[in-house]
Amino acid sequence: MRDQRGITGLETAIVLIAFVVVASVFAFAVLSTGLLSAEKSKE
């Protein structure tokens, strides 16, 4: 499976980018949920 050596760097970059995207989306979801709950608790 791992015969091509030139793909490893590309795979690492793709995995890193995907991880950063997922982490940012997750953080955004947590932040928006926290803001929504904070707004609801004020009322």
C-alpha distance matrix in Angstrom:
0.0 3.8 5.8 8.1 10.5 12.9 11.1 11.4 15.1 15.2 13.2 15.6 18.5 17.7 17.4 20.6 22.4 21.6 22.8 25.9 26.7 26.5 28.6 31.2 31.5 31.9 34.5 36.3 36.5 37.9 40.3 41.6 42.0 43.9 46.1 46.9 47.8 49.9 51.8 52.4 53.8 56.2 57.9
3.8 0.0 3.8 5.7 7.1 9.9 8.7 8.3 12.1 12.9 11.3 13.3 16.3 16.2 16.0 18.8 20.9 20.7 21.7 24.5 25.7 25.8 27.6 30.1 30.9 31.4 33.6 35.6 36.1 37.3 39.6 41.1 41.7 43.3 45.5 46.6 47.6 49.4 51.3 52.2 53.4 55.7 57.6
5.8 3.8 0.0 3.8 6.2 9.2 9.2 9.9 13.3 14.2 13.5 15.6 18.3 18.4 18.8 21.4 23.3 23.4 24.7 27.3 28.5 28.9 30.7 33.0 33.8 34.6 36.7 38.5 39.3 40.6 42.7 44.2 45.0 46.6 48.6 49.7 50.9 52.6 54.5 55.5 56.8 59.0 60.9
8.1 5.7 3.8 0.0 3.8 5.7 6.1 7.7 10.6 11.2 11.3 13.7 15.7 16.1 17.1 19.5 21.0 21.5 23.2 25.4 26.4 27.3 29.2 31.1 32.1 33.2 35.2 36.8 37.8 39.3 41.1 42.5 43.6 45.3 47.0 48.3 49.6 51.2 52.9 54.1 55.5 57.6 59.5
10.5 7.1 6.2 3.8 0.0 3.8 5.5 5.8 8.2 9.8 10.4 11.9 14.0 15.2 16.2 17.9 19.8 20.8 22.1 24.0 25.5 26.6 28.0 29.9 31.3 32.3 34.0 35.8 37.1 38.3 40.0 41.7 42.9 44.2 46.0 47.5 48.8 50.2 52.0 53.4 54.6 56.5 58.6
12.9 9.9 9.2 5.7 3.8 0.0 3.8 5.7 6.5 7.4 9.2 10.9 12.1 13.4 15.1 16.6 17.9 19.3 21.0 22.5 23.8 25.3 26.8 28.3 29.8 31.2 32.7 34.2 35.7 37.2 38.6 40.1 41.6 43.0 44.5 46.0 47.6 48.9 50.5 52.1 53.4 55.1 57.2
11.1 8.7 9.2 6.1 5.5 3.8 0.0 3.8 5.6 5.1 5.9 8.5 9.9 10.4 12.0 14.1 15.2 16.1 18.0 19.8 20.8 22.2 23.9 25.6 26.7 28.1 29.8 31.3 32.6 34.2 35.7 37.2 38.5 40.1 41.6 43.0 44.5 46.0 47.6 49.0 50.4 52.3 54.2
11.4 8.3 9.9 7.7 5.8 5.7 3.8 0.0 3.8 5.4 5.0 6.1 8.7 9.8 10.4 12.2 14.2 15.2 16.3 18.3 19.9 20.9 22.2 24.2 25.6 26.6 28.2 30.0 31.3 32.5 34.2 35.9 37.1 38.4 40.2 41.7 43.0 44.4 46.2 47.6 48.8 50.7 52.9
15.1 12.1 13.3 10.6 8.2 6.5 5.6 3.8 0.0 3.8 5.4 5.1 6.3 8.7 9.9 10.5 12.3 14.2 15.3 16.5 18.3 19.9 20.9 22.5 24.3 25.6 26.7 28.5 30.2 31.4 32.6 34.5 36.0 37.1 38.7 40.4 41.9 43.0 44.7 46.4 47.6 49.2 51.5
15.2 12.9 14.2 11.2 9.8 7.4 5.1 5.4 3.8 0.0 3.8 5.4 5.1 6.2 8.6 9.8 10.5 12.2 14.1 15.3 16.4 18.2 19.8 21.1 22.5 24.1 25.5 26.9 28.5 30.1 31.3 32.8 34.4 35.9 37.2 38.7 40.4 41.7 43.2 44.8 46.3 47.9 49.9
13.2 11.3 13.5 11.3 10.4 9.2 5.9 5.0 5.4 3.8 0.0 3.8 5.4 5.1 6.1 8.5 9.8 10.4 12.1 14.1 15.2 16.3 18.0 19.9 21.0 22.2 24.0 25.6 26.8 28.2 29.9 31.4 32.6 34.2 35.8 37.2 38.6 40.1 41.8 43.1 44.5 46.4 48.4
15.6 13.3 15.6 13.7 11.9 10.9 8.5 6.1 5.1 5.4 3.8 0.0 3.8 5.5 5.1 6.1 8.6 9.8 10.4 12.2 14.2 15.3 16.2 18.2 19.9 20.8 22.2 24.1 25.6 26.7 28.2 30.1 31.3 32.5 34.2 35.9 37.2 38.4 40.3 41.8 42.9 44.7 46.9
18.5 16.3 18.3 15.7 14.0 12.1 9.9 8.7 6.3 5.1 5.4 3.8 0.0 3.8 5.5 5.1 6.1 8.5 9.8 10.5 12.2 14.1 15.2 16.4 18.2 19.7 20.8 22.3 24.2 25.5 26.6 28.4 30.0 31.2 32.6 34.3 35.9 37.0 38.6 40.4 41.7 43.2 45.4
17.7 16.2 18.4 16.1 15.2 13.4 10.4 9.8 8.7 6.2 5.1 5.5 3.8 0.0 3.8 5.4 5.2 6.0 8.5 9.9 10.5 12.1 14.0 15.3 16.4 18.1 19.8 21.0 22.4 24.1 25.5 26.8 28.4 30.0 31.4 32.7 34.4 35.8 37.3 38.8 40.3 42.0 44.0
17.4 16.0 18.8 17.1 16.2 15.1 12.0 10.4 9.9 8.6 6.1 5.1 5.5 3.8 0.0 3.8 5.5 5.1 6.0 8.6 9.9 10.5 12.0 14.2 15.3 16.2 18.0 19.8 20.9 22.2 24.0 25.6 26.7 28.2 30.0 31.3 32.7 34.1 35.9 37.2 38.5 40.5 42.5
20.6 18.8 21.4 19.5 17.9 16.6 14.1 12.2 10.5 9.8 8.5 6.1 5.1 5.4 3.8 0.0 3.8 5.5 5.1 6.2 8.6 9.9 10.4 12.2 14.2 15.2 16.2 18.1 19.8 20.9 22.2 24.1 25.5 26.6 28.2 30.0 31.3 32.4 34.3 35.9 37.1 38.8 41.0
22.4 20.9 23.3 21.0 19.8 17.9 15.2 14.2 12.3 10.5 9.8 8.6 6.1 5.2 5.5 3.8 0.0 3.8 5.4 5.1 6.1 8.6 9.8 10.5 12.3 14.1 15.2 16.4 18.3 19.9 20.9 22.4 24.2 25.5 26.7 28.4 30.1 31.2 32.7 34.4 35.9 37.4 39.5
21.6 20.7 23.4 21.5 20.8 19.3 16.1 15.2 14.2 12.2 10.4 9.8 8.5 6.0 5.1 5.5 3.8 0.0 3.8 5.5 5.1 6.1 8.5 9.9 10.6 12.1 14.1 15.3 16.4 18.2 19.8 21.1 22.4 24.1 25.6 26.8 28.5 30.0 31.5 32.9 34.4 36.2 38.1
22.8 21.7 24.7 23.2 22.1 21.0 18.0 16.3 15.3 14.1 12.1 10.4 9.8 8.5 6.0 5.1 5.4 3.8 0.0 3.8 5.5 5.2 6.0 8.5 9.9 10.4 12.0 14.1 15.2 16.3 18.0 19.8 20.9 22.2 24.0 25.5 26.8 28.2 30.0 31.4 32.6 34.5 36.6
25.9 24.5 27.3 25.4 24.0 22.5 19.8 18.3 16.5 15.3 14.1 12.2 10.5 9.9 8.6 6.2 5.1 5.5 3.8 0.0 3.8 5.5 5.0 6.1 8.5 9.7 10.3 12.0 14.1 15.2 16.1 18.1 19.7 20.7 22.1 24.0 25.5 26.5 28.2 30.0 31.2 32.8 35.0
26.7 25.7 28.5 26.4 25.5 23.8 20.8 19.9 18.3 16.4 15.2 14.2 12.2 10.5 9.9 8.6 6.1 5.1 5.5 3.8 0.0 3.8 5.5 5.2 6.1 8.5 9.9 10.5 12.2 14.2 15.2 16.4 18.2 19.8 20.9 22.3 24.2 25.5 26.8 28.5 30.1 31.6 33.5
26.5 25.8 28.9 27.3 26.6 25.3 22.2 20.9 19.9 18.2 16.3 15.3 14.1 12.1 10.5 9.9 8.6 6.1 5.2 5.5 3.8 0.0 3.8 5.5 5.2 6.0 8.5 9.8 10.5 12.2 14.1 15.3 16.3 18.1 19.8 20.9 22.4 24.1 25.6 26.9 28.4 30.3 32.1
28.6 27.6 30.7 29.2 28.0 26.8 23.9 22.2 20.9 19.8 18.0 16.2 15.2 14.0 12.0 10.4 9.8 8.5 6.0 5.0 5.5 3.8 0.0 3.8 5.5 5.0 6.0 8.5 9.8 10.4 12.1 14.1 15.2 16.3 18.1 19.8 20.9 22.2 24.1 25.6 26.7 28.5 30.7
31.2 30.1 33.0 31.1 29.9 28.3 25.6 24.2 22.5 21.1 19.9 18.2 16.4 15.3 14.2 12.2 10.5 9.9 8.5 6.1 5.2 5.5 3.8 0.0 3.8 5.4 5.0 6.0 8.5 9.8 10.3 12.1 14.0 15.1 16.2 18.0 19.8 20.7 22.2 24.1 25.4 26.9 29.0
31.5 30.9 33.8 32.1 31.3 29.8 26.7 25.6 24.3 22.5 21.0 19.9 18.2 16.4 15.3 14.2 12.3 10.6 9.9 8.5 6.1 5.2 5.5 3.8 0.0 3.8 5.5 5.0 6.1 8.6 9.8 10.5 12.1 14.1 15.2 16.3 18.2 19.7 20.9 22.4 24.1 25.8 27.6
31.9 31.4 34.6 33.2 32.3 31.2 28.1 26.6 25.6 24.1 22.2 20.8 19.7 18.1 16.2 15.2 14.1 12.1 10.4 9.7 8.5 6.0 5.0 5.4 3.8 0.0 3.8 5.4 5.1 6.2 8.6 10.0 10.5 12.2 14.2 15.3 16.5 18.2 19.9 21.1 22.4 24.5 26.4
34.5 33.6 36.7 35.2 34.0 32.7 29.8 28.2 26.7 25.5 24.0 22.2 20.8 19.8 18.0 16.2 15.2 14.1 12.0 10.3 9.9 8.5 6.0 5.0 5.5 3.8 0.0 3.8 5.4 5.1 6.1 8.6 9.8 10.4 12.1 14.1 15.3 16.2 18.2 19.9 20.9 22.6 24.9
36.3 35.6 38.5 36.8 35.8 34.2 31.3 30.0 28.5 26.9 25.6 24.1 22.3 21.0 19.8 18.1 16.4 15.3 14.1 12.0 10.5 9.8 8.5 6.0 5.0 5.4 3.8 0.0 3.8 5.5 5.1 6.1 8.4 9.8 10.4 12.1 14.1 15.1 16.3 18.2 19.8 21.2 23.1
36.5 36.1 39.3 37.8 37.1 35.7 32.6 31.3 30.2 28.5 26.8 25.6 24.2 22.4 20.9 19.8 18.3 16.4 15.2 14.1 12.2 10.5 9.8 8.5 6.1 5.1 5.4 3.8 0.0 3.8 5.5 5.2 6.0 8.5 9.9 10.5 12.2 14.1 15.3 16.4 18.2 20.1 21.7
37.9 37.3 40.6 39.3 38.3 37.2 34.2 32.5 31.4 30.1 28.2 26.7 25.5 24.1 22.2 20.9 19.9 18.2 16.3 15.2 14.2 12.2 10.4 9.8 8.6 6.2 5.1 5.5 3.8 0.0 3.8 5.6 5.1 6.0 8.6 9.9 10.5 12.1 14.2 15.3 16.3 18.4 20.5
40.3 39.6 42.7 41.1 40.0 38.6 35.7 34.2 32.6 31.3 29.9 28.2 26.6 25.5 24.0 22.2 20.9 19.8 18.0 16.1 15.2 14.1 12.1 10.3 9.8 8.6 6.1 5.1 5.5 3.8 0.0 3.8 5.4 5.1 6.1 8.5 9.9 10.4 12.2 14.2 15.2 16.6 18.9
41.6 41.1 44.2 42.5 41.7 40.1 37.2 35.9 34.5 32.8 31.4 30.1 28.4 26.8 25.6 24.1 22.4 21.1 19.8 18.1 16.4 15.3 14.1 12.1 10.5 10.0 8.6 6.1 5.2 5.6 3.8 0.0 3.8 5.4 5.1 6.1 8.6 9.7 10.5 12.2 14.1 15.5 17.2
42.0 41.7 45.0 43.6 42.9 41.6 38.5 37.1 36.0 34.4 32.6 31.3 30.0 28.4 26.7 25.5 24.2 22.4 20.9 19.7 18.2 16.3 15.2 14.0 12.1 10.5 9.8 8.4 6.0 5.1 5.4 3.8 0.0 3.8 5.5 5.1 6.2 8.5 9.9 10.5 12.2 14.4 15.9
43.9 43.3 46.6 45.3 44.2 43.0 40.1 38.4 37.1 35.9 34.2 32.5 31.2 30.0 28.2 26.6 25.5 24.1 22.2 20.7 19.8 18.1 16.3 15.1 14.1 12.2 10.4 9.8 8.5 6.0 5.1 5.4 3.8 0.0 3.8 5.4 5.2 6.0 8.6 9.9 10.5 12.4 14.7
46.1 45.5 48.6 47.0 46.0 44.5 41.6 40.2 38.7 37.2 35.8 34.2 32.6 31.4 30.0 28.2 26.7 25.6 24.0 22.1 20.9 19.8 18.1 16.2 15.2 14.2 12.1 10.4 9.9 8.6 6.1 5.1 5.5 3.8 0.0 3.8 5.5 5.0 6.1 8.6 9.8 10.7 13.0
46.9 46.6 49.7 48.3 47.5 46.0 43.0 41.7 40.4 38.7 37.2 35.9 34.3 32.7 31.3 30.0 28.4 26.8 25.5 24.0 22.3 20.9 19.8 18.0 16.3 15.3 14.1 12.1 10.5 9.9 8.5 6.1 5.1 5.4 3.8 0.0 3.8 5.4 5.1 6.2 8.6 10.1 11.3
47.8 47.6 50.9 49.6 48.8 47.6 44.5 43.0 41.9 40.4 38.6 37.2 35.9 34.4 32.7 31.3 30.1 28.5 26.8 25.5 24.2 22.4 20.9 19.8 18.2 16.5 15.3 14.1 12.2 10.5 9.9 8.6 6.2 5.2 5.5 3.8 0.0 3.8 5.4 5.0 6.1 8.7 10.3
49.9 49.4 52.6 51.2 50.2 48.9 46.0 44.4 43.0 41.7 40.1 38.4 37.0 35.8 34.1 32.4 31.2 30.0 28.2 26.5 25.5 24.1 22.2 20.7 19.7 18.2 16.2 15.1 14.1 12.1 10.4 9.7 8.5 6.0 5.0 5.4 3.8 0.0 3.8 5.4 5.1 6.4 9.1
51.8 51.3 54.5 52.9 52.0 50.5 47.6 46.2 44.7 43.2 41.8 40.3 38.6 37.3 35.9 34.3 32.7 31.5 30.0 28.2 26.8 25.6 24.1 22.2 20.9 19.9 18.2 16.3 15.3 14.2 12.2 10.5 9.9 8.6 6.1 5.1 5.4 3.8 0.0 3.8 5.5 5.3 6.9
52.4 52.2 55.5 54.1 53.4 52.1 49.0 47.6 46.4 44.8 43.1 41.8 40.4 38.8 37.2 35.9 34.4 32.9 31.4 30.0 28.5 26.9 25.6 24.1 22.4 21.1 19.9 18.2 16.4 15.3 14.2 12.2 10.5 9.9 8.6 6.2 5.0 5.4 3.8 0.0 3.8 5.4 5.5
53.8 53.4 56.8 55.5 54.6 53.4 50.4 48.8 47.6 46.3 44.5 42.9 41.7 40.3 38.5 37.1 35.9 34.4 32.6 31.2 30.1 28.4 26.7 25.4 24.1 22.4 20.9 19.8 18.2 16.3 15.2 14.1 12.2 10.5 9.8 8.6 6.1 5.1 5.5 3.8 0.0 3.8 5.5
56.2 55.7 59.0 57.6 56.5 55.1 52.3 50.7 49.2 47.9 46.4 44.7 43.2 42.0 40.5 38.8 37.4 36.2 34.5 32.8 31.6 30.3 28.5 26.9 25.8 24.5 22.6 21.2 20.1 18.4 16.6 15.5 14.4 12.4 10.7 10.1 8.7 6.4 5.3 5.4 3.8 0.0 3.8
57.9 57.6 60.9 59.5 58.6 57.2 54.2 52.9 51.5 49.9 48.4 46.9 45.4 44.0 42.5 41.0 39.5 38.1 36.6 35.0 33.5 32.1 30.7 29.0 27.6 26.4 24.9 23.1 21.7 20.5 18.9 17.2 15.9 14.7 13.0 11.3 10.3 9.1 6.9 5.5 5.5 3.8 0.0
